[in-house]
Amino acid sequence: MSSPIKTIPASPPGAAEIETAVLELLADVREQDPSQTRADHYAAGEGLALDSLEGVEIVVGLEERLGIRLPDSTETCEALRSVQTLVEFVRTVTASNRS
């Protein structure tokens, strides 16, 4: 991926931070301008329609940018259905890792 890696402080990432990271990563893997990806996302709804390689790139990118580790599981794959489900999943994982 060509975007610089951004690290988030030790506090759990908020929904807005996660959503921004997801949309930026989605733009990167699809080689689009981030503002166009955001506009497309909101115009078409929340579905991501990722192929398997894009899904892996987004998961790895989120782990790097947010300093987290997402489980290698079916739940992670299912969370890639939409931006909203992915944001909620990442928040749940980070909250459970800190308790």
A tleap script that builds the chain and sets N, CA, C and O, in Angstrom:
source leaprc.protein.ff14SB
mol = sequence {
  NMET SER SER PRO ILE LYS THR ILE PRO ALA
  SER PRO PRO GLY ALA ALA GLU ILE GLU THR
  ALA VAL LEU GLU LEU LEU ALA ASP VAL ARG
  GLU GLN ASP PRO SER GLN THR ARG ALA ASP
  HIE TYR ALA ALA GLY GLU GLY LEU ALA LEU
  ASP SER LEU GLU GLY VAL GLU ILE VAL VAL
  GLY LEU GLU GLU ARG LEU GLY ILE ARG LEU
  PRO ASP SER THR GLU THR CYS GLU ALA LEU
  ARG SER VAL GLN THR LEU VAL GLU PHE VAL
  ARG THR VAL THR ALA SER ASN ARG CSER
}
set mol.1.N position { 0.846 -1.176 0.000 }
set mol.1.CA position { 0.000 0.000 0.000 }
set mol.1.C position { 0.887 1.233 0.000 }
set mol.1.O position { 1.971 1.231 0.584 }
set mol.2.N position { 0.431 2.263 -0.645 }
set mol.2.CA position { 1.265 3.434 -0.802 }
set mol.2.C position { 1.070 4.490 0.275 }
set mol.2.O position { 1.897 5.396 0.386 }
set mol.3.N position { 0.024 4.411 1.063 }
set mol.3.CA position { -0.231 5.412 2.096 }
set mol.3.C position { 0.741 5.245 3.247 }
set mol.3.O position { 1.118 4.123 3.586 }
set mol.4.N position { 1.158 6.375 3.864 }
set mol.4.CA position { 2.027 6.248 5.035 }
set mol.4.C position { 1.264 5.617 6.188 }
set mol.4.O position { 0.056 5.803 6.330 }
set mol.5.N position { 1.981 4.876 7.000 }
set mol.5.CA position { 1.363 4.228 8.147 }
set mol.5.C position { 1.165 5.262 9.236 }
set mol.5.O position { 2.092 5.988 9.595 }
set mol.6.N position { -0.042 5.322 9.756 }
set mol.6.CA position { -0.370 6.229 10.843 }
set mol.6.C position { -0.588 5.388 12.082 }
set mol.6.O position { -1.270 4.366 12.030 }
set mol.7.N position { -0.018 5.807 13.188 }
set mol.7.CA position { -0.256 5.076 14.423 }
set mol.7.C position { -1.150 5.901 15.323 }
set mol.7.O position { -1.072 7.129 15.352 }
set mol.8.N position { -1.988 5.214 16.044 }
set mol.8.CA position { -2.936 5.830 16.956 }
set mol.8.C position { -2.419 5.629 18.371 }
set mol.8.O position { -1.869 4.569 18.669 }
set mol.9.N position { -2.575 6.604 19.249 }
set mol.9.CA position { -2.138 6.438 20.634 }
set mol.9.C position { -2.759 5.215 21.298 }
set mol.9.O position { -3.665 4.593 20.742 }
set mol.10.N position { -2.275 4.876 22.476 }
set mol.10.CA position { -2.679 3.659 23.179 }
set mol.10.C position { -4.162 3.604 23.529 }
set mol.10.O position { -4.670 2.521 23.817 }
set mol.11.N position { -4.869 4.716 23.515 }
set mol.11.CA position { -6.300 4.672 23.822 }
set mol.11.C position { -7.046 4.017 22.665 }
set mol.11.O position { -6.600 4.087 21.520 }
set mol.12.N position { -8.176 3.384 22.955 }
set mol.12.CA position { -8.929 2.698 21.903 }
set mol.12.C position { -9.371 3.686 20.819 }
set mol.12.O position { -9.771 4.807 21.131 }
set mol.13.N position { -9.301 3.278 19.553 }
set mol.13.CA position { -9.739 4.165 18.480 }
set mol.13.C position { -11.249 4.369 18.531 }
set mol.13.O position { -12.001 3.456 18.871 }
set mol.14.N position { -11.672 5.558 18.195 }
set mol.14.CA position { -13.097 5.858 18.146 }
set mol.14.C position { -13.682 5.474 16.808 }
set mol.14.O position { -12.953 5.165 15.865 }
set mol.15.N position { -14.993 5.494 16.729 }
set mol.15.CA position { -15.689 5.101 15.508 }
set mol.15.C position { -15.274 5.963 14.319 }
set mol.15.O position { -15.102 5.446 13.215 }
set mol.16.N position { -15.111 7.262 14.526 }
set mol.16.CA position { -14.734 8.148 13.421 }
set mol.16.C position { -13.332 7.825 12.918 }
set mol.16.O position { -13.085 7.849 11.712 }
set mol.17.N position { -12.409 7.523 13.836 }
set mol.17.CA position { -11.037 7.161 13.439 }
set mol.17.C position { -11.030 5.860 12.643 }
set mol.17.O position { -10.331 5.741 11.637 }
set mol.18.N position { -11.803 4.901 13.096 }
set mol.18.CA position { -11.862 3.612 12.413 }
set mol.18.C position { -12.489 3.779 11.034 }
set mol.18.O position { -11.979 3.244 10.049 }
set mol.19.N position { -13.595 4.519 10.962 }
set mol.19.CA position { -14.261 4.729 9.675 }
set mol.19.C position { -13.338 5.425 8.690 }
set mol.19.O position { -13.273 5.038 7.523 }
set mol.20.N position { -12.628 6.440 9.142 }
set mol.20.CA position { -11.685 7.147 8.276 }
set mol.20.C position { -10.606 6.200 7.782 }
set mol.20.O position { -10.263 6.210 6.600 }
set mol.21.N position { -10.069 5.380 8.678 }
set mol.21.CA position { -9.038 4.412 8.285 }
set mol.21.C position { -9.569 3.431 7.254 }
set mol.21.O position { -8.888 3.141 6.271 }
set mol.22.N position { -10.786 2.910 7.466 }
set mol.22.CA position { -11.386 1.960 6.526 }
set mol.22.C position { -11.554 2.608 5.158 }
set mol.22.O position { -11.190 2.015 4.142 }
set mol.23.N position { -12.098 3.811 5.124 }
set mol.23.CA position { -12.325 4.483 3.835 }
set mol.23.C position { -11.018 4.829 3.135 }
set mol.23.O position { -10.926 4.724 1.912 }
set mol.24.N position { -10.007 5.239 3.894 }
set mol.24.CA position { -8.701 5.533 3.293 }
set mol.24.C position { -8.066 4.264 2.738 }
set mol.24.O position { -7.500 4.278 1.645 }
set mol.25.N position { -8.156 3.171 3.484 }
set mol.25.CA position { -7.607 1.898 3.004 }
set mol.25.C position { -8.364 1.399 1.785 }
set mol.25.O position { -7.759 0.890 0.841 }
set mol.26.N position { -9.679 1.540 1.798 }
set mol.26.CA position { -10.495 1.141 0.661 }
set mol.26.C position { -10.100 1.941 -0.583 }
set mol.26.O position { -9.989 1.384 -1.676 }
set mol.27.N position { -9.893 3.233 -0.413 }
set mol.27.CA position { -9.450 4.077 -1.524 }
set mol.27.C position { -8.094 3.614 -2.040 }
set mol.27.O position { -7.854 3.564 -3.246 }
set mol.28.N position { -7.214 3.278 -1.104 }
set mol.28.CA position { -5.868 2.841 -1.472 }
set mol.28.C position { -5.903 1.536 -2.266 }
set mol.28.O position { -5.267 1.439 -3.316 }
set mol.29.N position { -6.635 0.535 -1.783 }
set mol.29.CA position { -6.648 -0.752 -2.483 }
set mol.29.C position { -7.377 -0.666 -3.824 }
set mol.29.O position { -7.108 -1.454 -4.730 }
set mol.30.N position { -8.284 0.276 -3.946 }
set mol.30.CA position { -9.008 0.452 -5.213 }
set mol.30.C position { -8.402 1.548 -6.089 }
set mol.30.O position { -8.915 1.869 -7.160 }
set mol.31.N position { -7.289 2.115 -5.599 }
set mol.31.CA position { -6.575 3.175 -6.324 }
set mol.31.C position { -7.503 4.316 -6.726 }
set mol.31.O position { -7.546 4.736 -7.882 }
set mol.32.N position { -8.250 4.806 -5.726 }
set mol.32.CA position { -9.174 5.920 -5.910 }
set mol.32.C position { -8.769 7.055 -4.990 }
set mol.32.O position { -7.998 6.871 -4.049 }
set mol.33.N position { -9.293 8.209 -5.275 }
set mol.33.CA position { -9.142 9.351 -4.387 }
set mol.33.C position { -10.024 9.095 -3.159 }
set mol.33.O position { -11.178 8.693 -3.310 }
set mol.34.N position { -9.498 9.321 -1.940 }
set mol.34.CA position { -10.303 9.067 -0.737 }
set mol.34.C position { -11.646 9.801 -0.711 }
set mol.34.O position { -12.641 9.252 -0.237 }
set mol.35.N position { -11.681 11.032 -1.216 }
set mol.35.CA position { -12.963 11.761 -1.212 }
set mol.35.C position { -13.967 11.100 -2.155 }
set mol.35.O position { -15.167 11.105 -1.880 }
set mol.36.N position { -13.489 10.531 -3.261 }
set mol.36.CA position { -14.379 9.831 -4.184 }
set mol.36.C position { -14.884 8.538 -3.552 }
set mol.36.O position { -16.053 8.185 -3.710 }
set mol.37.N position { -14.014 7.834 -2.839 }
set mol.37.CA position { -14.420 6.601 -2.168 }
set mol.37.C position { -15.479 6.899 -1.124 }
set mol.37.O position { -16.459 6.165 -1.002 }
set mol.38.N position { -15.288 7.975 -0.368 }
set mol.38.CA position { -16.276 8.360 0.655 }
set mol.38.C position { -17.614 8.685 -0.016 }
set mol.38.O position { -18.667 8.246 0.447 }
set mol.39.N position { -17.570 9.450 -1.101 }
set mol.39.CA position { -18.800 9.819 -1.811 }
set mol.39.C position { -19.485 8.572 -2.379 }
set mol.39.O position { -20.705 8.435 -2.282 }
set mol.40.N position { -18.697 7.660 -2.974 }
set mol.40.CA position { -19.260 6.422 -3.523 }
set mol.40.C position { -19.892 5.582 -2.420 }
set mol.40.O position { -20.971 5.015 -2.596 }
set mol.41.N position { -19.211 5.509 -1.289 }
set mol.41.CA position { -19.694 4.721 -0.158 }
set mol.41.C position { -21.057 5.231 0.303 }
set mol.41.O position { -21.979 4.442 0.508 }
set mol.42.N position { -21.185 6.537 0.466 }
set mol.42.CA position { -22.443 7.090 0.956 }
set mol.42.C position { -23.531 7.077 -0.107 }
set mol.42.O position { -24.711 6.981 0.229 }
set mol.43.N position { -23.166 7.171 -1.379 }
set mol.43.CA position { -24.159 7.132 -2.450 }
set mol.43.C position { -24.712 5.722 -2.641 }
set mol.43.O position { -25.902 5.546 -2.902 }
set mol.44.N position { -23.841 4.718 -2.510 }
set mol.44.CA position { -24.247 3.344 -2.780 }
set mol.44.C position { -24.712 2.605 -1.538 }
set mol.44.O position { -25.207 1.483 -1.643 }
set mol.45.N position { -24.568 3.194 -0.388 }
set mol.45.CA position { -24.903 2.491 0.837 }
set mol.45.C position { -23.649 1.975 1.511 }
set mol.45.O position { -22.538 2.391 1.182 }
set mol.46.N position { -23.829 1.076 2.445 }
set mol.46.CA position { -22.723 0.652 3.278 }
set mol.46.C position { -21.972 -0.580 2.779 }
set mol.46.O position { -20.915 -0.899 3.323 }
set mol.47.N position { -22.470 -1.272 1.781 }
set mol.47.CA position { -21.813 -2.494 1.336 }
set mol.47.C position { -20.426 -2.249 0.777 }
set mol.47.O position { -20.213 -1.289 0.037 }
set mol.48.N position { -19.474 -3.118 1.129 }
set mol.48.CA position { -18.103 -2.955 0.660 }
set mol.48.C position { -17.811 -3.727 -0.622 }
set mol.48.O position { -17.018 -3.267 -1.443 }
set mol.49.N position { -18.430 -4.882 -0.812 }
set mol.49.CA position { -18.213 -5.707 -2.000 }
set mol.49.C position { -16.721 -5.881 -2.295 }
set mol.49.O position { -16.243 -5.510 -3.367 }
set mol.50.N position { -16.001 -6.446 -1.334 }
set mol.50.CA position { -14.564 -6.654 -1.467 }
set mol.50.C position { -14.257 -8.027 -2.029 }
set mol.50.O position { -14.977 -8.991 -1.768 }
set mol.51.N position { -13.178 -8.112 -2.806 }
set mol.51.CA position { -12.681 -9.446 -3.130 }
set mol.51.C position { -11.759 -9.863 -1.981 }
set mol.51.O position { -11.467 -9.055 -1.099 }
set mol.52.N position { -11.306 -11.098 -1.984 }
set mol.52.CA position { -10.550 -11.611 -0.837 }
set mol.52.C position { -9.233 -10.870 -0.618 }
set mol.52.O position { -8.849 -10.640 0.529 }
set mol.53.N position { -8.541 -10.495 -1.673 }
set mol.53.CA position { -7.277 -9.770 -1.526 }
set mol.53.C position { -7.518 -8.385 -0.926 }
set mol.53.O position { -6.770 -7.954 -0.047 }
set mol.54.N position { -8.548 -7.690 -1.389 }
set mol.54.CA position { -8.877 -6.384 -0.816 }
set mol.54.C position { -9.204 -6.508 0.666 }
set mol.54.O position { -8.797 -5.666 1.466 }
set mol.55.N position { -9.938 -7.552 1.032 }
set mol.55.CA position { -10.274 -7.779 2.436 }
set mol.55.C position { -9.028 -7.951 3.292 }
set mol.55.O position { -8.920 -7.367 4.371 }
set mol.56.N position { -8.090 -8.752 2.807 }
set mol.56.CA position { -6.844 -8.972 3.545 }
set mol.56.C position { -6.070 -7.663 3.666 }
set mol.56.O position { -5.551 -7.351 4.738 }
set mol.57.N position { -5.988 -6.903 2.592 }
set mol.57.CA position { -5.260 -5.632 2.627 }
set mol.57.C position { -5.893 -4.657 3.624 }
set mol.57.O position { -5.179 -3.938 4.323 }
set mol.58.N position { -7.201 -4.630 3.693 }
set mol.58.CA position { -7.869 -3.734 4.632 }
set mol.58.C position { -7.639 -4.191 6.068 }
set mol.58.O position { -7.380 -3.362 6.940 }
set mol.59.N position { -7.728 -5.477 6.329 }
set mol.59.CA position { -7.488 -5.985 7.686 }
set mol.59.C position { -6.055 -5.686 8.118 }
set mol.59.O position { -5.834 -5.176 9.216 }
set mol.60.N position { -5.091 -5.996 7.276 }
set mol.60.CA position { -3.684 -5.737 7.610 }
set mol.60.C position { -3.448 -4.242 7.791 }
set mol.60.O position { -2.747 -3.825 8.714 }
set mol.61.N position { -4.030 -3.445 6.916 }
set mol.61.CA position { -3.886 -1.993 7.026 }
set mol.61.C position { -4.463 -1.445 8.319 }
set mol.61.O position { -3.864 -0.574 8.950 }
set mol.62.N position { -5.628 -1.952 8.716 }
set mol.62.CA position { -6.224 -1.519 9.986 }
set mol.62.C position { -5.339 -1.908 11.158 }
set mol.62.O position { -5.151 -1.123 12.087 }
set mol.63.N position { -4.802 -3.108 11.118 }
set mol.63.CA position { -3.922 -3.558 12.202 }
set mol.63.C position { -2.703 -2.639 12.311 }
set mol.63.O position { -2.302 -2.262 13.412 }
set mol.64.N position { -2.121 -2.286 11.176 }
set mol.64.CA position { -0.942 -1.413 11.180 }
set mol.64.C position { -1.288 0.005 11.631 }
set mol.64.O position { -0.616 0.570 12.493 }
set mol.65.N position { -2.326 0.567 11.051 }
set mol.65.CA position { -2.680 1.961 11.354 }
set mol.65.C position { -3.176 2.170 12.774 }
set mol.65.O position { -2.875 3.182 13.407 }
set mol.66.N position { -3.939 1.204 13.269 }
set mol.66.CA position { -4.557 1.367 14.579 }
set mol.66.C position { -3.795 0.665 15.694 }
set mol.66.O position { -4.157 0.777 16.865 }
set mol.67.N position { -2.750 -0.052 15.335 }
set mol.67.CA position { -1.966 -0.748 16.352 }
set mol.67.C position { -2.759 -1.824 17.065 }
set mol.67.O position { -2.653 -1.977 18.282 }
set mol.68.N position { -3.556 -2.572 16.311 }
set mol.68.CA position { -4.422 -3.608 16.878 }
set mol.68.C position { -4.124 -4.934 16.214 }
set mol.68.O position { -3.362 -4.997 15.249 }
set mol.69.N position { -4.714 -5.981 16.722 }
set mol.69.CA position { -4.631 -7.312 16.116 }
set mol.69.C position { -6.053 -7.843 16.015 }
set mol.69.O position { -6.731 -8.037 17.025 }
set mol.70.N position { -6.497 -8.075 14.780 }
set mol.70.CA position { -7.824 -8.646 14.564 }
set mol.70.C position { -7.685 -10.160 14.454 }
set mol.70.O position { -6.719 -10.652 13.869 }
set mol.71.N position { -8.640 -10.903 15.010 }
set mol.71.CA position { -8.538 -12.363 14.970 }
set mol.71.C position { -8.629 -12.901 13.545 }
set mol.71.O position { -9.337 -12.350 12.702 }
set mol.72.N position { -7.910 -13.972 13.298 }
set mol.72.CA position { -7.984 -14.667 12.020 }
set mol.72.C position { -9.162 -15.632 12.123 }
set mol.72.O position { -9.001 -16.815 12.421 }
set mol.73.N position { -10.356 -15.084 11.866 }
set mol.73.CA position { -11.567 -15.874 12.098 }
set mol.73.C position { -12.663 -15.518 11.106 }
set mol.73.O position { -12.567 -14.552 10.349 }
set mol.74.N position { -13.701 -16.332 11.140 }
set mol.74.CA position { -14.887 -16.087 10.320 }
set mol.74.C position { -15.538 -14.766 10.705 }
set mol.74.O position { -16.070 -14.056 9.852 }
set mol.75.N position { -15.493 -14.440 11.990 }
set mol.75.CA position { -16.090 -13.173 12.451 }
set mol.75.C position { -15.449 -11.968 11.760 }
set mol.75.O position { -16.140 -11.021 11.385 }
set mol.76.N position { -14.142 -12.009 11.596 }
set mol.76.CA position { -13.456 -10.907 10.921 }
set mol.76.C position { -13.917 -10.819 9.473 }
set mol.76.O position { -14.184 -9.727 8.972 }
set mol.77.N position { -14.011 -11.951 8.803 }
set mol.77.CA position { -14.490 -11.963 7.412 }
set mol.77.C position { -15.903 -11.416 7.306 }
set mol.77.O position { -16.208 -10.641 6.400 }
set mol.78.N position { -16.756 -11.816 8.223 }
set mol.78.CA position { -18.140 -11.339 8.219 }
set mol.78.C position { -18.229 -9.846 8.495 }
set mol.78.O position { -19.141 -9.178 8.007 }
set mol.79.N position { -17.291 -9.318 9.270 }
set mol.79.CA position { -17.297 -7.884 9.583 }
set mol.79.C position { -16.988 -7.039 8.355 }
set mol.79.O position { -17.288 -5.845 8.338 }
set mol.80.N position { -16.398 -7.635 7.333 }
set mol.80.CA position { -16.045 -6.903 6.114 }
set mol.80.C position { -17.229 -6.660 5.180 }
set mol.80.O position { -17.042 -6.207 4.051 }
set mol.81.N position { -18.440 -6.955 5.640 }
set mol.81.CA position { -19.637 -6.731 4.816 }
set mol.81.C position { -19.880 -5.262 4.542 }
set mol.81.O position { -20.295 -4.884 3.446 }
set mol.82.N position { -19.619 -4.429 5.548 }
set mol.82.CA position { -19.886 -3.002 5.381 }
set mol.82.C position { -18.942 -2.201 6.259 }
set mol.82.O position { -18.296 -2.740 7.157 }
set mol.83.N position { -18.874 -0.925 5.990 }
set mol.83.CA position { -18.051 -0.045 6.817 }
set mol.83.C position { -18.565 -0.086 8.249 }
set mol.83.O position { -17.774 -0.184 9.187 }
set mol.84.N position { -19.866 -0.012 8.425 }
set mol.84.CA position { -20.449 0.014 9.766 }
set mol.84.C position { -20.156 -1.263 10.552 }
set mol.84.O position { -19.781 -1.195 11.723 }
set mol.85.N position { -20.323 -2.430 9.915 }
set mol.85.CA position { -20.044 -3.678 10.633 }
set mol.85.C position { -18.569 -3.799 10.971 }
set mol.85.O position { -18.215 -4.339 12.019 }
set mol.86.N position { -17.707 -3.306 10.098 }
set mol.86.CA position { -16.272 -3.355 10.373 }
set mol.86.C position { -15.899 -2.413 11.509 }
set mol.86.O position { -15.100 -2.769 12.374 }
set mol.87.N position { -16.472 -1.210 11.512 }
set mol.87.CA position { -16.220 -0.257 12.595 }
set mol.87.C position { -16.663 -0.850 13.937 }
set mol.87.O position { -15.915 -0.799 14.913 }
set mol.88.N position { -17.856 -1.403 13.987 }
set mol.88.CA position { -18.365 -1.999 15.230 }
set mol.88.C position { -17.500 -3.172 15.684 }
set mol.88.O position { -17.228 -3.321 16.875 }
set mol.89.N position { -17.069 -3.999 14.741 }
set mol.89.CA position { -16.236 -5.148 15.073 }
set mol.89.C position { -14.892 -4.699 15.649 }
set mol.89.O position { -14.445 -5.225 16.669 }
set mol.90.N position { -14.253 -3.734 15.001 }
set mol.90.CA position { -12.958 -3.241 15.490 }
set mol.90.C position { -13.112 -2.637 16.881 }
set mol.90.O position { -12.261 -2.855 17.743 }
set mol.91.N position { -14.176 -1.886 17.111 }
set mol.91.CA position { -14.401 -1.309 18.440 }
set mol.91.C position { -14.604 -2.402 19.488 }
set mol.91.O position { -14.102 -2.289 20.606 }
set mol.92.N position { -15.338 -3.456 19.134 }
set mol.92.CA position { -15.562 -4.561 20.063 }
set mol.92.C position { -14.249 -5.274 20.381 }
set mol.92.O position { -13.967 -5.579 21.540 }
set mol.93.N position { -13.452 -5.538 19.354 }
set mol.93.CA position { -12.174 -6.232 19.555 }
set mol.93.C position { -11.238 -5.392 20.413 }
set mol.93.O position { -10.606 -5.911 21.334 }
set mol.94.N position { -11.144 -4.098 20.119 }
set mol.94.CA position { -10.220 -3.260 20.902 }
set mol.94.C position { -10.702 -3.103 22.341 }
set mol.94.O position { -9.887 -3.044 23.262 }
set mol.95.N position { -12.000 -3.034 22.542 }
set mol.95.CA position { -12.536 -2.912 23.900 }
set mol.95.C position { -12.270 -4.183 24.694 }
set mol.95.O position { -11.903 -4.117 25.867 }
set mol.96.N position { -12.451 -5.338 24.064 }
set mol.96.CA position { -12.241 -6.605 24.779 }
set mol.96.C position { -10.753 -6.850 25.062 }
set mol.96.O position { -10.414 -7.513 26.042 }
set mol.97.N position { -9.869 -6.324 24.217 }
set mol.97.CA position { -8.434 -6.489 24.446 }
set mol.97.C position { -7.915 -5.612 25.566 }
set mol.97.O position { -6.852 -5.888 26.122 }
set mol.98.N position { -8.631 -4.576 25.902 }
set mol.98.CA position { -8.185 -3.636 26.933 }
set mol.98.C position { -8.788 -3.930 28.297 }
set mol.98.O position { -8.372 -3.351 29.301 }
set mol.99.N position { -9.775 -4.835 28.338 }
set mol.99.CA position { -10.406 -5.110 29.644 }
set mol.99.C position { -9.763 -6.284 30.331 }
set mol.99.O position { -10.168 -6.651 31.434 }
savepdb mol mol.pdb
quit
